[in-house]
Structures are given as C-alpha cells and as structure tokens.
Amino acid sequence: MSLIRIEITRAKSFRNYLFLFGIVLLLIACADRSKTSKANIDNQAGADKSSKENLGIHKVERKLVKSLSTQDSAQQGIALPQVNPLELEGTIAISGTQVVLPISQAIAQRFIQDGYPSKINLAGIDTVVGFKLFCQEKKIDIVNAVRPITSQELAACAKSGIQPIGFQIATDAVTIVVSSQNNFVPNTLTRDELAKVFTVQKWSDVNPKWPQELIKRIVPEGAGTGGAIDLFAEAILKGNFSQLTSAPNTISYDFVEQLHSEALINPYMVGFLEYGSYQENREKLRAIAIDKVDPFLPGYPLTRPLYIYADAKAIRNRPELEGFINYYLTYVGQESSTLGYLPVKATVLDESKAKFLQVKGNKELLKSAIKKNS
C-alpha cells in the first residue's frame, strides 16, 4: 500500500486533524480485510491405481466466498432446498471416470467459492475403479460414472452395507473429427461411410473422388475413455469391436492431446473424442455429423448418459454430503453446458431431484415440487 501523506496547515483545527487521521486508519483496516486466500488444486490424476493410499486425488481447498443470491437463478423444474455451504463441514471424496471429472470439479469449486470450509478430493481414473473404491474399499463418497451400476457392483455394495443411488446429471457425445486442414470430407457422413472410414486403407476407398492417401485413424484407448470405442463399434460397426482396433494404420491414444497434435500436421487423420474436448480445440478439428445429425442435437447416435452415485444412508446421515449433492443437482445444468457437455432433459433432471428428495425422506417437499410442476 502506497504511503498516504496528509498535510495540515496551522489554520486547520485539531478536530479536523483527528477526523482525517481516522479516515487513514479506516482505509488501512479495509485493505487488511480485503485480503483473501486462493484455492490450490493439486493435479494428480495419473496416480497408481493399485495403491489404496494414493488415489490420484485433486485437493480443492477453500476459495473466495461469493454471494449465495445466485442460487435462486439456477432452480428449474423441481426446486431443491437452498444450501448454505458455510454451514457444512467435512471432507468429501469423489472418484470414477475422467469423463465426468470436469463437471464434478466445477461443482466442487463453485461449492467452495460459496463458502464451504472443508476439502473436496477428486480423482479421475475410470468407472470400474470408482465403484471398487466406493463399494468394496469404502474410500470415496461419490462415484463419477459413464454407465449405470452393474449387478456385480450392486452385490459388492450390498456386502459392504452400502445403498448406492444414481443420479443422471449430463450427456456426453463422442464426436467424430477430422483435421481442420481437411478440405474434402463433407460435414456429414452416413453410418456406412463412417464404417468404411474406420476400416479401409485409403480415403479414395471410401469415395473415389477423395485423395488416394492413407487414412490415419486415432482412437481412444485406456480406462479413462469411458468405453468410447465400444459405443462407436456398437453404433457404427454393428458391435464388431475388433474390426476397428485391427484396421490398418490405426493408433490408439491415452491422452487426447495426441489427437490434437496429429490434427495440426496431418490433413488425412480422423478420430473421435469427447464433445467437450472437441469444443476446446475447434481451431484444430472439424466435427462430422452422422446422417446429418450434429453431436449436440437429439438423435445423435454416439451419446452416453453420465451419472454420479452416492450411498443413500450416507446422504441421510452426513449433512455435508446431502448438501453437496443437493447443490450438485441444482447447478449441474449450468456447469455441464459451460464445459461442453449436453444437459439432460428437464424431466430427467427432475427425476434425479425427486429421487434425492425421496432419499432424504422429505415427502412433503417432494409432493409440493411435483404439484408445482404438474
């Protein structure tokens, strides 16, 4: 703070001197009160999956508190009770698929900005590992998932005394892309054309008018991809998974940055990735519609619902978990759209909200919400 000098002439009274001196003290006090702490996020998503202690957790610490008045604007459909994060306390651990991680991270940061005083730990691994940590090891409170829980996972949860309940929170579109340098592939292809693009050798094998150049295919691989290859194979190749993975000149990527880099140097590449990642890299990539349906429109064949799962008993017994999920369902529509995901239909989100109110045992609020929206 720069030095403030106040010159007082002999003509001024002693009273005026005291008044000005008081202003200086007030300015100093205000400056001290304006200092705030910054949140630290330790990115450790590449943790050892086999370690029970090291979960690859992102530690999200307290950030600047902002007004709670914005909560009212997020309520659509069923209105959940207002949450004041300042009144809650306790560490919350979240793990599961990397596909849902950006949404959960955005909600966690917003929750902390609204005053939550404790830590929220997040890890991005995969859905299978998330349910294992949730059902068998009881290491986490919320699972990020790209699919519903399986019967085997339900049995493991039951054995551990956990009552898993899932909430559908968004939709992801696996997006077919070519390099932005590609000037011959149209903006839409049929399923039959796509099947050829991902199995034949040259672009001219798909359409004789296209270049006689090898097709460089780049497809996702690994636990963090949320089954994108399976989804593509089912929709485009009639379930023939090996037809895609064994096609010539096909490489797999663990990190989507590999696809981005290839798009910069190779106009003959093609691949697929999450819609949110495509949105962030539109200067390098061009999205291809399927049968004239773009990735963000209803009827697009390569979409997958996204979920979070929690223990119903824990929701009832832990106010911080109840409050966080309440807050999550209130704001997820806003955050998912900002991050490039497709929001679920209002009716689907209302189903998740109604399920949450049922878990809480708040029958009166549920009846009131249903009556209001009927």
C-alpha positions as CSV (number, residue, x, y, z in Angstrom):
1,M,0.0,0.0,0.0
2,S,1.4,3.3,-1.0
3,L,2.2,5.9,1.7
4,I,-0.6,8.4,2.2
5,R,0.6,11.9,3.3
6,I,-1.8,14.4,4.9
7,E,-0.5,18.0,5.2
8,I,-2.3,20.0,7.9
9,T,-1.9,23.7,8.0
10,R,-2.0,25.7,11.2
11,A,-5.3,27.1,10.1
12,K,-7.0,23.7,10.5
13,S,-8.4,22.8,13.8
14,F,-7.3,19.8,15.9
15,R,-10.7,18.3,15.4
16,N,-10.2,18.2,11.6
17,Y,-6.8,16.5,12.2
18,L,-8.5,13.7,14.2
19,F,-11.1,13.3,11.6
20,L,-8.6,12.8,8.7
21,F,-6.4,10.5,10.8
22,G,-9.5,8.4,11.4
23,I,-10.0,8.1,7.7
24,V,-6.5,6.8,7.2
25,L,-7.0,4.2,9.9
26,L,-10.2,3.1,8.2
27,L,-8.5,2.7,4.8
28,I,-5.8,0.6,6.4
29,A,-8.4,-1.7,8.1
30,C,-10.4,-2.1,4.9
31,A,-7.2,-3.1,3.0
32,D,-6.4,-5.8,5.6
33,R,-9.9,-7.2,5.4
34,S,-9.8,-7.4,1.6
35,K,-7.0,-10.0,1.6
36,T,-8.4,-13.4,0.7
37,S,-6.8,-16.9,0.3
38,K,-6.6,-18.7,-3.1
39,A,-7.6,-22.2,-3.7
40,N,-4.9,-24.7,-4.6
41,I,-5.7,-27.6,-6.9
42,D,-3.1,-30.4,-6.9
43,N,-3.4,-32.3,-10.2
44,Q,-2.5,-35.9,-9.5
45,A,-4.9,-37.7,-11.9
46,G,-2.2,-40.1,-13.0
47,A,-2.0,-41.8,-9.7
48,D,-1.1,-45.5,-9.2
49,K,-4.5,-47.3,-9.5
50,S,-3.4,-50.3,-7.4
51,S,-2.4,-48.2,-4.4
52,K,-5.0,-47.9,-1.6
53,E,-3.4,-44.8,-0.2
54,N,-2.6,-42.9,-3.3
55,L,-5.9,-42.3,-5.2
56,G,-4.6,-39.6,-7.5
57,I,-6.7,-37.1,-5.7
58,H,-7.1,-33.4,-6.7
59,K,-7.2,-31.4,-3.5
60,V,-9.6,-28.5,-3.8
61,E,-9.2,-26.0,-1.0
62,R,-11.3,-23.0,0.1
63,K,-11.6,-20.1,-2.3
64,L,-13.1,-16.6,-2.2
65,V,-16.6,-16.6,-0.8
66,K,-19.2,-15.2,-3.1
67,S,-22.9,-14.3,-2.6
68,L,-25.4,-17.0,-2.2
69,S,-28.0,-15.0,-4.1
70,T,-27.1,-16.7,-7.4
71,Q,-28.7,-20.0,-6.2
72,D,-32.2,-18.8,-7.0
73,S,-31.4,-18.4,-10.7
74,A,-30.2,-22.0,-11.0
75,Q,-33.6,-23.5,-10.0
76,Q,-35.5,-25.0,-12.8
77,G,-38.3,-27.6,-12.6
78,I,-38.3,-29.2,-9.2
79,A,-36.7,-26.6,-6.8
80,L,-34.5,-28.3,-4.2
81,P,-34.0,-26.6,-0.8
82,Q,-31.4,-23.8,-0.7
83,V,-28.0,-24.9,0.5
84,N,-25.6,-22.7,2.5
85,P,-22.1,-24.3,2.2
86,L,-20.9,-22.1,5.1
87,E,-23.0,-24.1,7.5
88,L,-21.5,-27.5,6.4
89,E,-18.2,-29.2,7.2
90,G,-16.4,-32.4,6.4
91,T,-14.1,-33.8,3.7
92,I,-15.9,-35.3,0.6
93,A,-14.1,-37.7,-1.7
94,I,-15.1,-38.2,-5.3
95,S,-13.6,-40.6,-7.9
96,G,-14.5,-42.5,-11.0
97,T,-14.4,-41.8,-14.8
98,Q,-12.3,-39.0,-16.2
99,V,-15.2,-38.2,-18.5
100,V,-17.3,-36.8,-15.6
101,L,-14.4,-35.3,-13.6
102,P,-14.6,-31.8,-15.2
103,I,-18.2,-31.4,-14.1
104,S,-17.6,-32.6,-10.6
105,Q,-14.6,-30.4,-10.3
106,A,-16.6,-27.3,-11.5
107,I,-19.3,-28.0,-9.0
108,A,-16.8,-28.6,-6.2
109,Q,-15.0,-25.3,-7.0
110,R,-18.3,-23.4,-7.0
111,F,-19.4,-25.1,-3.7
112,I,-16.1,-23.9,-2.1
113,Q,-16.4,-20.4,-3.6
114,D,-19.8,-20.2,-1.9
115,G,-18.2,-20.8,1.4
116,Y,-17.6,-24.5,2.1
117,P,-14.8,-24.5,4.6
118,S,-13.6,-28.1,4.2
119,K,-11.8,-30.0,1.4
120,I,-13.3,-31.9,-1.6
121,N,-11.0,-34.5,-3.0
122,L,-11.4,-35.5,-6.6
123,A,-9.7,-38.3,-8.7
124,G,-10.1,-39.1,-12.4
125,I,-9.4,-42.8,-13.1
126,D,-12.3,-44.8,-14.5
127,T,-15.9,-46.0,-13.6
128,V,-14.8,-49.6,-12.6
129,V,-12.2,-48.3,-10.2
130,G,-14.6,-45.7,-8.9
131,F,-17.2,-48.4,-8.0
132,K,-14.5,-50.5,-6.4
133,L,-13.4,-47.7,-4.2
134,F,-17.0,-46.9,-3.3
135,C,-18.5,-50.4,-2.8
136,Q,-15.5,-52.6,-1.7
137,E,-13.0,-50.3,-0.1
138,K,-15.3,-47.5,1.2
139,K,-12.7,-44.9,0.2
140,I,-14.9,-42.4,-1.6
141,D,-18.3,-40.8,-1.1
142,I,-19.4,-40.2,-4.7
143,V,-18.7,-42.1,-7.9
144,N,-18.4,-40.4,-11.3
145,A,-19.8,-42.9,-13.9
146,V,-20.5,-43.2,-17.6
147,R,-23.0,-46.1,-17.1
148,P,-25.4,-47.4,-14.6
149,I,-24.0,-49.6,-11.8
150,T,-23.8,-53.3,-12.7
151,S,-25.4,-56.2,-10.8
152,Q,-21.9,-57.4,-9.6
153,E,-21.2,-53.9,-8.3
154,L,-24.6,-53.8,-6.6
155,A,-23.8,-57.1,-4.9
156,A,-20.4,-55.7,-3.7
157,C,-22.1,-52.6,-2.3
158,A,-24.7,-54.7,-0.5
159,K,-22.0,-56.8,1.1
160,S,-20.4,-53.6,2.4
161,G,-23.7,-52.3,3.7
162,I,-23.9,-49.5,1.1
163,Q,-27.1,-48.5,-0.7
164,P,-26.0,-46.9,-4.0
165,I,-28.3,-44.4,-5.6
166,G,-27.6,-42.9,-9.0
167,F,-28.4,-39.5,-10.4
168,Q,-28.2,-38.8,-14.2
169,I,-26.5,-35.4,-14.5
170,A,-25.5,-34.9,-18.1
171,T,-24.9,-36.4,-21.5
172,D,-21.6,-36.7,-23.5
173,A,-21.4,-37.0,-27.2
174,V,-18.5,-39.0,-28.7
175,T,-17.6,-36.7,-31.6
176,I,-16.1,-37.8,-35.0
177,V,-13.5,-35.3,-36.1
178,V,-11.1,-34.7,-39.0
179,S,-8.3,-32.1,-39.1
180,S,-9.4,-28.5,-39.8
181,Q,-7.0,-28.8,-42.8
182,N,-9.2,-31.5,-44.4
183,N,-11.0,-29.9,-47.4
184,F,-12.6,-32.9,-49.0
185,V,-14.6,-34.7,-46.3
186,P,-18.1,-33.2,-46.1
187,N,-19.6,-32.0,-42.8
188,T,-21.8,-35.1,-42.6
189,L,-21.3,-38.8,-43.4
190,T,-23.6,-41.7,-43.3
191,R,-23.1,-44.7,-40.9
192,D,-22.0,-46.8,-43.9
193,E,-19.4,-44.2,-45.0
194,L,-18.1,-43.9,-41.4
195,A,-17.8,-47.7,-41.2
196,K,-15.5,-47.6,-44.3
197,V,-13.6,-44.6,-43.0
198,F,-12.6,-46.5,-39.9
199,T,-11.8,-49.8,-41.6
200,V,-10.5,-49.3,-45.2
201,Q,-6.9,-48.2,-46.1
202,K,-7.3,-45.0,-48.2
203,W,-9.7,-42.1,-48.4
204,S,-10.3,-43.0,-52.1
205,D,-11.6,-46.4,-50.9
206,V,-14.5,-44.6,-49.3
207,N,-15.1,-42.2,-52.2
208,P,-13.2,-42.3,-55.5
209,K,-13.2,-38.5,-55.6
210,W,-11.2,-38.3,-52.4
211,P,-7.4,-38.4,-52.3
212,Q,-5.5,-41.6,-52.7
213,E,-3.9,-41.1,-49.2
214,L,-3.8,-43.4,-46.2
215,I,-6.4,-42.8,-43.6
216,K,-4.6,-42.1,-40.3
217,R,-7.1,-43.3,-37.6
218,I,-6.6,-42.1,-34.0
219,V,-9.0,-43.7,-31.5
220,P,-9.1,-43.6,-27.6
221,E,-7.8,-46.4,-25.5
222,G,-7.4,-47.0,-21.8
223,A,-9.5,-46.9,-18.7
224,G,-10.2,-43.2,-18.8
225,T,-12.1,-43.1,-22.1
226,G,-15.4,-44.3,-20.7
227,G,-16.0,-47.0,-23.3
228,A,-15.9,-44.7,-26.3
229,I,-14.7,-47.5,-28.6
230,D,-17.4,-49.8,-27.5
231,L,-20.0,-47.1,-28.1
232,F,-18.6,-46.4,-31.6
233,A,-18.4,-50.0,-32.5
234,E,-22.0,-50.7,-31.4
235,A,-23.4,-47.7,-33.3
236,I,-21.3,-47.8,-36.5
237,L,-19.8,-51.3,-36.9
238,K,-22.7,-53.4,-35.6
239,G,-20.8,-54.3,-32.5
240,N,-17.6,-55.5,-34.3
241,F,-15.1,-54.1,-31.9
242,S,-12.0,-55.9,-33.4
243,Q,-12.9,-54.5,-36.9
244,L,-12.0,-51.1,-35.6
245,T,-9.0,-51.9,-33.5
246,S,-7.4,-54.2,-36.1
247,A,-7.9,-51.8,-39.0
248,P,-4.6,-50.8,-40.8
249,N,-2.9,-47.5,-39.9
250,T,-4.9,-47.2,-36.7
251,I,-3.3,-46.0,-33.5
252,S,-4.7,-45.6,-30.0
253,Y,-4.2,-42.6,-27.7
254,D,-4.1,-42.5,-23.9
255,F,-4.2,-38.7,-23.9
256,V,-6.4,-36.7,-26.2
257,E,-3.5,-34.2,-26.8
258,Q,-2.0,-36.9,-29.1
259,L,-5.1,-36.5,-31.4
260,H,-4.9,-32.7,-31.2
261,S,-1.2,-32.8,-32.3
262,E,-1.8,-35.1,-35.2
263,A,-4.6,-32.9,-36.4
264,L,-2.1,-30.0,-36.7
265,I,0.2,-31.9,-39.0
266,N,-1.9,-34.4,-40.9
267,P,-4.9,-33.4,-43.0
268,Y,-5.6,-37.1,-43.6
269,M,-6.3,-38.0,-40.0
270,V,-9.7,-39.0,-38.5
271,G,-10.6,-39.8,-34.9
272,F,-13.1,-39.4,-32.1
273,L,-13.1,-37.8,-28.7
274,E,-15.4,-36.3,-26.1
275,Y,-17.5,-33.4,-27.3
276,G,-16.2,-31.1,-24.6
277,S,-12.6,-31.7,-25.7
278,Y,-13.6,-31.0,-29.3
279,Q,-15.2,-27.7,-28.2
280,E,-11.9,-26.6,-26.6
281,N,-10.0,-27.4,-29.8
282,R,-12.2,-26.3,-32.6
283,E,-9.4,-24.4,-34.4
284,K,-7.6,-27.7,-34.9
285,L,-10.6,-30.0,-35.5
286,R,-13.8,-30.2,-37.6
287,A,-16.7,-32.2,-36.3
288,I,-18.5,-34.6,-38.7
289,A,-22.3,-35.1,-38.3
290,I,-23.7,-38.6,-38.6
291,D,-26.6,-38.9,-41.1
292,K,-26.9,-35.1,-40.9
293,V,-27.3,-35.1,-37.1
294,D,-24.7,-33.0,-35.3
295,P,-23.3,-34.1,-31.9
296,F,-25.3,-31.6,-29.9
297,L,-28.7,-32.4,-31.4
298,P,-31.3,-35.1,-30.4
299,G,-30.9,-38.3,-32.3
300,Y,-27.1,-38.3,-32.5
301,P,-26.2,-42.0,-32.2
302,L,-22.9,-41.6,-30.2
303,T,-24.1,-40.3,-26.9
304,R,-23.8,-41.7,-23.4
305,P,-25.5,-40.7,-20.2
306,L,-23.3,-39.5,-17.3
307,Y,-24.1,-40.2,-13.6
308,I,-23.0,-39.7,-10.1
309,Y,-23.6,-42.3,-7.4
310,A,-23.7,-42.0,-3.6
311,D,-24.8,-44.0,-0.6
312,A,-28.4,-43.3,0.4
313,K,-27.6,-43.9,4.1
314,A,-24.6,-41.5,3.9
315,I,-26.9,-38.9,2.3
316,R,-29.3,-39.2,5.3
317,N,-26.6,-39.2,7.9
318,R,-24.0,-36.7,6.7
319,P,-25.2,-33.1,6.2
320,E,-22.2,-32.2,4.1
321,L,-22.8,-35.0,1.6
322,E,-26.5,-34.2,1.5
323,G,-25.8,-30.5,1.0
324,F,-23.2,-31.1,-1.8
325,I,-25.5,-33.5,-3.8
326,N,-28.4,-31.0,-3.4
327,Y,-26.1,-28.3,-4.7
328,Y,-24.7,-30.5,-7.5
329,L,-28.2,-31.2,-8.8
330,T,-29.1,-27.5,-8.6
331,Y,-26.2,-26.3,-10.6
332,V,-25.2,-29.2,-12.9
333,G,-27.2,-27.9,-15.8
334,Q,-25.3,-24.6,-15.8
335,E,-21.9,-26.1,-15.4
336,S,-22.3,-29.0,-17.9
337,S,-23.3,-26.6,-20.6
338,T,-20.4,-24.3,-20.0
339,L,-17.9,-27.3,-20.2
340,G,-19.3,-28.6,-23.5
341,Y,-21.5,-31.4,-22.2
342,L,-25.1,-31.9,-23.3
343,P,-27.5,-31.1,-20.4
344,V,-30.1,-33.8,-19.7
345,K,-33.7,-33.1,-20.4
346,A,-35.5,-31.2,-17.6
347,T,-37.7,-34.2,-16.9
348,V,-34.6,-36.4,-16.4
349,L,-33.0,-33.9,-14.1
350,D,-36.3,-33.7,-12.2
351,E,-36.3,-37.5,-11.8
352,S,-32.8,-37.2,-10.2
353,K,-34.1,-34.4,-7.9
354,A,-37.2,-36.4,-6.9
355,K,-35.0,-39.4,-6.2
356,F,-32.8,-37.2,-4.0
357,L,-35.8,-35.9,-2.0
358,Q,-37.1,-39.5,-1.6
359,V,-33.8,-40.5,-0.1
360,K,-33.9,-37.6,2.3
361,G,-37.4,-38.7,3.3
362,N,-38.8,-35.2,2.5
363,K,-42.2,-36.4,1.3
364,E,-43.9,-33.0,1.8
365,L,-41.3,-31.1,-0.2
366,L,-41.5,-33.8,-2.9
367,K,-45.3,-33.6,-3.1
368,S,-45.1,-29.8,-3.3
369,A,-42.5,-29.9,-6.0
370,I,-44.5,-32.5,-8.1
371,K,-47.7,-30.5,-7.7
372,K,-45.9,-27.3,-8.7
373,N,-44.6,-28.9,-11.9
374,S,-47.7,-30.8,-12.8
